[in-house]
Amino acid sequence: MTAGKPPGVTARYPRSARVRARPEFDAVFTRGRRAAANALFALHHLPADHPARLGLAVSRKVDKRAVVRNRIKRVLRDHFRRERHALPGGDFVVVARAGAARASGAEITSAFRHALRRVALPPSIPDGTMPPASPSSPPASPSGGATTPAVP
């Protein structure tokens, strides 16, 4: 058993963990949302009750050479199968961009990890680095007049 995985969870990538058919891809694009995007790819997510599944769209626009497109897919699949048990249920579709052809495997993995982290966060948590705004002034008095601050 590998550390960090619940008991009984394997790191396999079975056929059932893949978005394969055209209608499945279309459902993610029409009913899902674009969860994250960067220079390497866009990640689309459609929440569902089944375990996480991955679909990959790496076209010839990314690179004409099949070996480059296959490398991108191999890196993404490998990271997904390792993290699948910790992801929320539903379908994930990655649409690769031209920048992915020039990126190293570590850069692709890092960008993918960051995008998946954004999906796993609840929507109520802000993305920014600043804390939420707090009320800066006390409410106005009912008489409408000016109030003087209390002196300690």
TORRODREN-751805 format. One record per atom (N, C-alpha, C): z, y, x; atom name; residue number from 1. Coordinates in steps of 0.05 Angstrom, whole numbers, plus 5000, padded with zeros to 4 digits. Layout:
<recs>
REC | Z | Y | X | CA | NUM
...
</recs>
This chain:
<recs>
REC | 5000 | 4976 | 5017 | N | 1
REC | 5000 | 5000 | 5000 | CA | 1
REC | 5000 | 5025 | 5018 | C | 1
REC | 4983 | 5044 | 5011 | N | 2
REC | 4981 | 5069 | 5026 | CA | 2
REC | 5002 | 5089 | 5016 | C | 2
REC | 5014 | 5104 | 5034 | N | 3
REC | 5034 | 5124 | 5027 | CA | 3
REC | 5021 | 5145 | 5009 | C | 3
REC | 5036 | 5154 | 4989 | N | 4
REC | 5026 | 5176 | 4972 | CA | 4
REC | 5012 | 5167 | 4947 | C | 4
REC | 5007 | 5141 | 4945 | N | 5
REC | 4993 | 5130 | 4921 | CA | 5
REC | 5013 | 5115 | 4904 | C | 5
REC | 5011 | 5117 | 4878 | N | 6
REC | 5028 | 5100 | 4860 | CA | 6
REC | 5022 | 5071 | 4865 | C | 6
REC | 5042 | 5054 | 4859 | N | 7
REC | 5037 | 5025 | 4863 | CA | 7
REC | 5014 | 5015 | 4844 | C | 7
REC | 4998 | 4998 | 4854 | N | 8
REC | 4976 | 4986 | 4838 | CA | 8
REC | 4951 | 5003 | 4838 | C | 8
REC | 4951 | 5026 | 4851 | N | 9
REC | 4927 | 5043 | 4852 | CA | 9
REC | 4911 | 5037 | 4877 | C | 9
REC | 4886 | 5031 | 4874 | N | 10
REC | 4869 | 5026 | 4897 | CA | 10
REC | 4851 | 5050 | 4902 | C | 10
REC | 4840 | 5052 | 4926 | N | 11
REC | 4823 | 5074 | 4933 | CA | 11
REC | 4794 | 5066 | 4930 | C | 11
REC | 4788 | 5048 | 4911 | N | 12
REC | 4760 | 5040 | 4907 | CA | 12
REC | 4745 | 5061 | 4892 | C | 12
REC | 4719 | 5059 | 4892 | N | 13
REC | 4702 | 5077 | 4877 | CA | 13
REC | 4684 | 5060 | 4859 | C | 13
REC | 4695 | 5050 | 4837 | N | 14
REC | 4679 | 5032 | 4820 | CA | 14
REC | 4658 | 5046 | 4804 | C | 14
REC | 4641 | 5032 | 4792 | N | 15
REC | 4619 | 5043 | 4775 | CA | 15
REC | 4631 | 5059 | 4752 | C | 15
REC | 4654 | 5051 | 4742 | N | 16
REC | 4667 | 5065 | 4720 | CA | 16
REC | 4677 | 5092 | 4728 | C | 16
REC | 4679 | 5098 | 4754 | N | 17
REC | 4689 | 5124 | 4764 | CA | 17
REC | 4666 | 5143 | 4769 | C | 17
REC | 4642 | 5137 | 4759 | N | 18
REC | 4619 | 5154 | 4764 | CA | 18
REC | 4607 | 5165 | 4739 | C | 18
REC | 4598 | 5190 | 4740 | N | 19
REC | 4582 | 5202 | 4719 | CA | 19
REC | 4554 | 5195 | 4726 | C | 19
REC | 4540 | 5179 | 4710 | N | 20
REC | 4514 | 5169 | 4718 | CA | 20
REC | 4491 | 5177 | 4700 | C | 20
REC | 4495 | 5176 | 4674 | N | 21
REC | 4473 | 5180 | 4655 | CA | 21
REC | 4468 | 5210 | 4649 | C | 21
REC | 4444 | 5216 | 4643 | N | 22
REC | 4436 | 5244 | 4638 | CA | 22
REC | 4452 | 5256 | 4615 | C | 22
REC | 4458 | 5242 | 4593 | N | 23
REC | 4474 | 5254 | 4572 | CA | 23
REC | 4503 | 5261 | 4581 | C | 23
REC | 4513 | 5245 | 4600 | N | 24
REC | 4540 | 5251 | 4610 | CA | 24
REC | 4540 | 5276 | 4627 | C | 24
REC | 4519 | 5280 | 4643 | N | 25
REC | 4517 | 5305 | 4659 | CA | 25
REC | 4513 | 5328 | 4640 | C | 25
REC | 4496 | 5325 | 4620 | N | 26
REC | 4491 | 5346 | 4600 | CA | 26
REC | 4516 | 5355 | 4586 | C | 26
REC | 4533 | 5335 | 4579 | N | 27
REC | 4558 | 5341 | 4565 | CA | 27
REC | 4577 | 5358 | 4583 | C | 27
REC | 4578 | 5352 | 4609 | N | 28
REC | 4594 | 5367 | 4627 | CA | 28
REC | 4584 | 5396 | 4629 | C | 28
REC | 4558 | 5399 | 4631 | N | 29
REC | 4546 | 5426 | 4634 | CA | 29
REC | 4549 | 5442 | 4608 | C | 29
REC | 4547 | 5430 | 4585 | N | 30
REC | 4548 | 5445 | 4560 | CA | 30
REC | 4576 | 5449 | 4549 | C | 30
REC | 4593 | 5428 | 4550 | N | 31
REC | 4620 | 5430 | 4538 | CA | 31
REC | 4641 | 5435 | 4559 | C | 31
REC | 4635 | 5431 | 4584 | N | 32
REC | 4655 | 5435 | 4605 | CA | 32
REC | 4655 | 5463 | 4615 | C | 32
REC | 4670 | 5468 | 4636 | N | 33
REC | 4670 | 5495 | 4648 | CA | 33
REC | 4665 | 5493 | 4678 | C | 33
REC | 4655 | 5514 | 4689 | N | 34
REC | 4652 | 5515 | 4718 | CA | 34
REC | 4679 | 5522 | 4729 | C | 34
REC | 4691 | 5502 | 4742 | N | 35
REC | 4719 | 5505 | 4751 | CA | 35
REC | 4721 | 5520 | 4777 | C | 35
REC | 4702 | 5518 | 4795 | N | 36
REC | 4702 | 5531 | 4821 | CA | 36
REC | 4674 | 5532 | 4832 | C | 36
REC | 4670 | 5552 | 4848 | N | 37
REC | 4644 | 5555 | 4861 | CA | 37
REC | 4648 | 5569 | 4888 | C | 37
REC | 4632 | 5561 | 4907 | N | 38
REC | 4633 | 5573 | 4934 | CA | 38
REC | 4605 | 5571 | 4946 | C | 38
REC | 4602 | 5576 | 4971 | N | 39
REC | 4576 | 5576 | 4984 | CA | 39
REC | 4565 | 5548 | 4987 | C | 39
REC | 4581 | 5527 | 4985 | N | 40
REC | 4572 | 5500 | 4989 | CA | 40
REC | 4565 | 5485 | 4963 | C | 40
REC | 4579 | 5491 | 4941 | N | 41
REC | 4574 | 5477 | 4916 | CA | 41
REC | 4588 | 5491 | 4893 | C | 41
REC | 4581 | 5483 | 4869 | N | 42
REC | 4595 | 5490 | 4844 | CA | 42
REC | 4607 | 5465 | 4832 | C | 42
REC | 4632 | 5467 | 4823 | N | 43
REC | 4646 | 5444 | 4811 | CA | 43
REC | 4649 | 5450 | 4782 | C | 43
REC | 4639 | 5431 | 4765 | N | 44
REC | 4642 | 5433 | 4736 | CA | 44
REC | 4661 | 5411 | 4727 | C | 44
REC | 4677 | 5418 | 4706 | N | 45
REC | 4697 | 5399 | 4697 | CA | 45
REC | 4698 | 5398 | 4667 | C | 45
REC | 4698 | 5374 | 4656 | N | 46
REC | 4701 | 5370 | 4627 | CA | 46
REC | 4726 | 5352 | 4624 | C | 46
REC | 4748 | 5363 | 4614 | N | 47
REC | 4772 | 5346 | 4610 | CA | 47
REC | 4768 | 5325 | 4590 | C | 47
REC | 4780 | 5302 | 4594 | N | 48
REC | 4778 | 5279 | 4576 | CA | 48
REC | 4802 | 5261 | 4580 | C | 48
REC | 4805 | 5241 | 4563 | N | 49
REC | 4828 | 5222 | 4564 | CA | 49
REC | 4824 | 5200 | 4585 | C | 49
REC | 4800 | 5196 | 4594 | N | 50
REC | 4796 | 5174 | 4613 | CA | 50
REC | 4801 | 5184 | 4642 | C | 50
REC | 4806 | 5165 | 4661 | N | 51
REC | 4811 | 5173 | 4689 | CA | 51
REC | 4787 | 5190 | 4700 | C | 51
REC | 4793 | 5205 | 4721 | N | 52
REC | 4774 | 5223 | 4733 | CA | 52
REC | 4749 | 5207 | 4741 | C | 52
REC | 4725 | 5219 | 4736 | N | 53
REC | 4699 | 5208 | 4744 | CA | 53
REC | 4684 | 5230 | 4759 | C | 53
REC | 4666 | 5223 | 4777 | N | 54
REC | 4651 | 5242 | 4793 | CA | 54
REC | 4621 | 5238 | 4789 | C | 54
REC | 4608 | 5260 | 4786 | N | 55
REC | 4579 | 5261 | 4785 | CA | 55
REC | 4569 | 5280 | 4807 | C | 55
REC | 4547 | 5273 | 4820 | N | 56
REC | 4537 | 5289 | 4842 | CA | 56
REC | 4508 | 5297 | 4837 | C | 56
REC | 4502 | 5323 | 4841 | N | 57
REC | 4475 | 5333 | 4838 | CA | 57
REC | 4468 | 5347 | 4864 | C | 57
REC | 4452 | 5333 | 4881 | N | 58
REC | 4444 | 5344 | 4907 | CA | 58
REC | 4414 | 5342 | 4907 | C | 58
REC | 4401 | 5364 | 4901 | N | 59
REC | 4372 | 5364 | 4899 | CA | 59
REC | 4358 | 5370 | 4925 | C | 59
REC | 4331 | 5369 | 4925 | N | 60
REC | 4316 | 5375 | 4949 | CA | 60
REC | 4317 | 5404 | 4956 | C | 60
REC | 4326 | 5421 | 4938 | N | 61
REC | 4330 | 5449 | 4944 | CA | 61
REC | 4352 | 5452 | 4965 | C | 61
REC | 4371 | 5434 | 4966 | N | 62
REC | 4392 | 5435 | 4986 | CA | 62
REC | 4381 | 5429 | 5013 | C | 62
REC | 4365 | 5408 | 5015 | N | 63
REC | 4352 | 5401 | 5041 | CA | 63
REC | 4330 | 5381 | 5034 | C | 63
REC | 4307 | 5383 | 5047 | N | 64
REC | 4285 | 5365 | 5042 | CA | 64
REC | 4290 | 5337 | 5052 | C | 64
REC | 4308 | 5334 | 5072 | N | 65
REC | 4313 | 5308 | 5084 | CA | 65
REC | 4334 | 5292 | 5069 | C | 65
REC | 4327 | 5268 | 5061 | N | 66
REC | 4345 | 5251 | 5046 | CA | 66
REC | 4370 | 5244 | 5062 | C | 66
REC | 4368 | 5242 | 5088 | N | 67
REC | 4391 | 5235 | 5104 | CA | 67
REC | 4413 | 5257 | 5102 | C | 67
REC | 4405 | 5282 | 5100 | N | 68
REC | 4424 | 5304 | 5097 | CA | 68
REC | 4436 | 5304 | 5069 | C | 68
REC | 4420 | 5300 | 5049 | N | 69
REC | 4430 | 5299 | 5021 | CA | 69
REC | 4450 | 5275 | 5018 | C | 69
REC | 4443 | 5253 | 5030 | N | 70
REC | 4460 | 5229 | 5028 | CA | 70
REC | 4487 | 5233 | 5042 | C | 70
REC | 4486 | 5247 | 5065 | N | 71
REC | 4511 | 5253 | 5080 | CA | 71
REC | 4530 | 5270 | 5062 | C | 71
REC | 4519 | 5290 | 5049 | N | 72
REC | 4535 | 5308 | 5031 | CA | 72
REC | 4548 | 5291 | 5010 | C | 72
REC | 4532 | 5274 | 4997 | N | 73
REC | 4543 | 5256 | 4975 | CA | 73
REC | 4564 | 5237 | 4986 | C | 73
REC | 4559 | 5226 | 5009 | N | 74
REC | 4578 | 5207 | 5021 | CA | 74
REC | 4605 | 5220 | 5026 | C | 74
REC | 4605 | 5244 | 5037 | N | 75
REC | 4630 | 5258 | 5043 | CA | 75
REC | 4645 | 5265 | 5018 | C | 75
REC | 4630 | 5275 | 4997 | N | 76
REC | 4643 | 5282 | 4972 | CA | 76
REC | 4655 | 5257 | 4958 | C | 76
REC | 4639 | 5235 | 4957 | N | 77
REC | 4649 | 5211 | 4945 | CA | 77
REC | 4674 | 5200 | 4958 | C | 77
REC | 4674 | 5201 | 4985 | N | 78
REC | 4696 | 5190 | 5000 | CA | 78
REC | 4722 | 5206 | 4994 | C | 78
REC | 4720 | 5232 | 4994 | N | 79
REC | 4744 | 5248 | 4988 | CA | 79
REC | 4753 | 5244 | 4959 | C | 79
REC | 4734 | 5243 | 4941 | N | 80
REC | 4741 | 5239 | 4912 | CA | 80
REC | 4755 | 5212 | 4908 | C | 80
REC | 4745 | 5191 | 4920 | N | 81
REC | 4758 | 5165 | 4916 | CA | 81
REC | 4786 | 5164 | 4927 | C | 81
REC | 4792 | 5179 | 4948 | N | 82
REC | 4819 | 5180 | 4959 | CA | 82
REC | 4838 | 5196 | 4941 | C | 82
REC | 4828 | 5217 | 4928 | N | 83
REC | 4844 | 5235 | 4912 | CA | 83
REC | 4843 | 5229 | 4882 | C | 83
REC | 4827 | 5210 | 4874 | N | 84
REC | 4822 | 5206 | 4845 | CA | 84
REC | 4847 | 5201 | 4829 | C | 84
REC | 4866 | 5186 | 4840 | N | 85
REC | 4891 | 5179 | 4825 | CA | 85
REC | 4907 | 5204 | 4819 | C | 85
REC | 4905 | 5225 | 4834 | N | 86
REC | 4921 | 5249 | 4830 | CA | 86
REC | 4908 | 5270 | 4813 | C | 86
REC | 4883 | 5266 | 4806 | N | 87
REC | 4868 | 5286 | 4791 | CA | 87
REC | 4872 | 5283 | 4761 | C | 87
REC | 4869 | 5305 | 4746 | N | 88
REC | 4870 | 5303 | 4717 | CA | 88
REC | 4846 | 5288 | 4707 | C | 88
REC | 4849 | 5276 | 4683 | N | 89
REC | 4828 | 5260 | 4672 | CA | 89
REC | 4804 | 5277 | 4664 | C | 89
REC | 4781 | 5264 | 4663 | N | 90
REC | 4756 | 5278 | 4655 | CA | 90
REC | 4734 | 5274 | 4675 | C | 90
REC | 4712 | 5288 | 4670 | N | 91
REC | 4688 | 5286 | 4687 | CA | 91
REC | 4686 | 5310 | 4705 | C | 91
REC | 4680 | 5305 | 4730 | N | 92
REC | 4676 | 5326 | 4750 | CA | 92
REC | 4647 | 5323 | 4759 | C | 92
REC | 4632 | 5345 | 4760 | N | 93
REC | 4605 | 5345 | 4770 | CA | 93
REC | 4602 | 5366 | 4791 | C | 93
REC | 4593 | 5357 | 4815 | N | 94
REC | 4589 | 5375 | 4837 | CA | 94
REC | 4559 | 5381 | 4839 | C | 94
REC | 4551 | 5406 | 4839 | N | 95
REC | 4524 | 5415 | 4843 | CA | 95
REC | 4523 | 5428 | 4871 | C | 95
REC | 4510 | 5414 | 4890 | N | 96
REC | 4509 | 5423 | 4917 | CA | 96
REC | 4490 | 5447 | 4920 | C | 96
REC | 4497 | 5465 | 4939 | N | 97
REC | 4481 | 5488 | 4945 | CA | 97
REC | 4470 | 5485 | 4974 | C | 97
REC | 4451 | 5502 | 4981 | N | 98
REC | 4438 | 5500 | 5007 | CA | 98
REC | 4458 | 5501 | 5030 | C | 98
REC | 4480 | 5516 | 5027 | N | 99
REC | 4499 | 5518 | 5049 | CA | 99
REC | 4512 | 5492 | 5057 | C | 99
REC | 4513 | 5473 | 5039 | N | 100
REC | 4525 | 5447 | 5044 | CA | 100
REC | 4509 | 5432 | 5065 | C | 100
REC | 4483 | 5436 | 5067 | N | 101
REC | 4466 | 5422 | 5087 | CA | 101
REC | 4474 | 5430 | 5115 | C | 101
REC | 4483 | 5454 | 5119 | N | 102
REC | 4490 | 5463 | 5146 | CA | 102
REC | 4520 | 5460 | 5152 | C | 102
REC | 4536 | 5452 | 5132 | N | 103
REC | 4565 | 5450 | 5136 | CA | 103
REC | 4572 | 5422 | 5148 | C | 103
REC | 4594 | 5422 | 5163 | N | 104
REC | 4603 | 5397 | 5174 | CA | 104
REC | 4618 | 5381 | 5152 | C | 104
REC | 4624 | 5356 | 5157 | N | 105
REC | 4638 | 5340 | 5138 | CA | 105
REC | 4666 | 5352 | 5132 | C | 105
REC | 4679 | 5362 | 5153 | N | 106
REC | 4706 | 5374 | 5149 | CA | 106
REC | 4704 | 5399 | 5131 | C | 106
REC | 4683 | 5415 | 5134 | N | 107
REC | 4680 | 5439 | 5118 | CA | 107
REC | 4675 | 5432 | 5089 | C | 107
REC | 4658 | 5411 | 5085 | N | 108
REC | 4652 | 5402 | 5057 | CA | 108
REC | 4678 | 5392 | 5044 | C | 108
REC | 4693 | 5375 | 5059 | N | 109
REC | 4718 | 5364 | 5048 | CA | 109
REC | 4738 | 5386 | 5042 | C | 109
REC | 4740 | 5405 | 5059 | N | 110
REC | 4759 | 5427 | 5055 | CA | 110
REC | 4752 | 5444 | 5030 | C | 110
REC | 4726 | 5450 | 5027 | N | 111
REC | 4718 | 5465 | 5004 | CA | 111
REC | 4721 | 5449 | 4978 | C | 111
REC | 4716 | 5423 | 4979 | N | 112
REC | 4719 | 5406 | 4956 | CA | 112
REC | 4749 | 5404 | 4949 | C | 112
REC | 4766 | 5400 | 4969 | N | 113
REC | 4795 | 5399 | 4964 | CA | 113
REC | 4805 | 5424 | 4950 | C | 113
REC | 4796 | 5447 | 4960 | N | 114
REC | 4804 | 5473 | 4949 | CA | 114
REC | 4795 | 5475 | 4920 | C | 114
REC | 4771 | 5467 | 4914 | N | 115
REC | 4760 | 5468 | 4887 | CA | 115
REC | 4775 | 5449 | 4868 | C | 115
REC | 4781 | 5425 | 4877 | N | 116
REC | 4797 | 5406 | 4861 | CA | 116
REC | 4825 | 5416 | 4856 | C | 116
REC | 4836 | 5430 | 4875 | N | 117
REC | 4863 | 5441 | 4872 | CA | 117
REC | 4863 | 5462 | 4850 | C | 117
REC | 4842 | 5478 | 4848 | N | 118
REC | 4840 | 5498 | 4827 | CA | 118
REC | 4839 | 5485 | 4800 | C | 118
REC | 4826 | 5462 | 4798 | N | 119
REC | 4824 | 5448 | 4772 | CA | 119
REC | 4851 | 5437 | 4765 | C | 119
REC | 4866 | 5426 | 4784 | N | 120
REC | 4891 | 5413 | 4779 | CA | 120
REC | 4913 | 5433 | 4771 | C | 120
REC | 4910 | 5458 | 4778 | N | 121
REC | 4930 | 5478 | 4770 | CA | 121
REC | 4929 | 5484 | 4741 | C | 121
REC | 4952 | 5487 | 4728 | N | 122
REC | 4951 | 5495 | 4700 | CA | 122
REC | 4939 | 5523 | 4696 | C | 122
REC | 4925 | 5528 | 4674 | N | 123
REC | 4912 | 5554 | 4671 | CA | 123
REC | 4931 | 5578 | 4669 | C | 123
REC | 4957 | 5574 | 4664 | N | 124
REC | 4975 | 5596 | 4662 | CA | 124
REC | 4983 | 5607 | 4689 | C | 124
REC | 4978 | 5593 | 4710 | N | 125
REC | 4985 | 5603 | 4737 | CA | 125
REC | 4963 | 5621 | 4747 | C | 125
REC | 4969 | 5646 | 4754 | N | 126
REC | 4948 | 5664 | 4764 | CA | 126
REC | 4937 | 5655 | 4791 | C | 126
REC | 4911 | 5660 | 4795 | N | 127
REC | 4898 | 5653 | 4820 | CA | 127
REC | 4905 | 5671 | 4843 | C | 127
REC | 4912 | 5696 | 4837 | N | 128
REC | 4916 | 5716 | 4858 | CA | 128
REC | 4941 | 5712 | 4874 | C | 128
REC | 4945 | 5729 | 4894 | N | 129
REC | 4968 | 5726 | 4911 | CA | 129
REC | 4991 | 5745 | 4903 | C | 129
REC | 4985 | 5763 | 4884 | N | 130
REC | 5006 | 5781 | 4876 | CA | 130
REC | 5022 | 5770 | 4852 | C | 130
REC | 5048 | 5775 | 4851 | N | 131
REC | 5064 | 5765 | 4828 | CA | 131
REC | 5056 | 5780 | 4803 | C | 131
REC | 5062 | 5769 | 4780 | N | 132
REC | 5056 | 5783 | 4755 | CA | 132
REC | 5070 | 5809 | 4753 | C | 132
REC | 5058 | 5828 | 4739 | N | 133
REC | 5070 | 5855 | 4736 | CA | 133
REC | 5096 | 5853 | 4720 | C | 133
REC | 5116 | 5868 | 4728 | N | 134
REC | 5140 | 5870 | 4713 | CA | 134
REC | 5143 | 5897 | 4700 | C | 134
REC | 5158 | 5900 | 4679 | N | 135
REC | 5160 | 5926 | 4666 | CA | 135
REC | 5174 | 5945 | 4686 | C | 135
REC | 5162 | 5968 | 4691 | N | 136
REC | 5172 | 5986 | 4711 | CA | 136
REC | 5190 | 6008 | 4699 | C | 136
REC | 5187 | 6014 | 4674 | N | 137
REC | 5203 | 6035 | 4662 | CA | 137
REC | 5217 | 6024 | 4637 | C | 137
REC | 5242 | 6033 | 4632 | N | 138
REC | 5256 | 6024 | 4608 | CA | 138
REC | 5242 | 6034 | 4583 | C | 138
REC | 5246 | 6021 | 4561 | N | 139
REC | 5233 | 6030 | 4536 | CA | 139
REC | 5244 | 6058 | 4528 | C | 139
REC | 5227 | 6073 | 4515 | N | 140
REC | 5235 | 6100 | 4506 | CA | 140
REC | 5257 | 6098 | 4486 | C | 140
REC | 5274 | 6119 | 4486 | N | 141
REC | 5296 | 6119 | 4467 | CA | 141
REC | 5286 | 6124 | 4439 | C | 141
REC | 5300 | 6115 | 4418 | N | 142
REC | 5291 | 6118 | 4391 | CA | 142
REC | 5290 | 6147 | 4382 | C | 142
REC | 5306 | 6165 | 4395 | N | 143
REC | 5305 | 6193 | 4387 | CA | 143
REC | 5281 | 6208 | 4398 | C | 143
REC | 5266 | 6196 | 4416 | N | 144
REC | 5242 | 6208 | 4427 | CA | 144
REC | 5248 | 6227 | 4449 | C | 144
REC | 5273 | 6233 | 4455 | N | 145
REC | 5280 | 6252 | 4476 | CA | 145
REC | 5281 | 6238 | 4503 | C | 145
REC | 5284 | 6254 | 4523 | N | 146
REC | 5285 | 6244 | 4551 | CA | 146
REC | 5312 | 6231 | 4555 | C | 146
REC | 5311 | 6209 | 4570 | N | 147
REC | 5336 | 6195 | 4577 | CA | 147
REC | 5342 | 6200 | 4606 | C | 147
REC | 5367 | 6201 | 4612 | N | 148
REC | 5375 | 6204 | 4640 | CA | 148
REC | 5384 | 6177 | 4650 | C | 148
REC | 5376 | 6171 | 4674 | N | 149
REC | 5385 | 6145 | 4685 | CA | 149
REC | 5415 | 6144 | 4690 | C | 149
REC | 5426 | 6121 | 4686 | N | 150
REC | 5454 | 6117 | 4690 | CA | 150
REC | 5460 | 6118 | 4720 | C | 150
REC | 5482 | 6131 | 4728 | N | 151
REC | 5489 | 6133 | 4756 | CA | 151
REC | 5511 | 6112 | 4761 | C | 151
REC | 5507 | 6095 | 4780 | N | 152
REC | 5527 | 6074 | 4785 | CA | 152
REC | 5553 | 6084 | 4797 | C | 152
</recs>
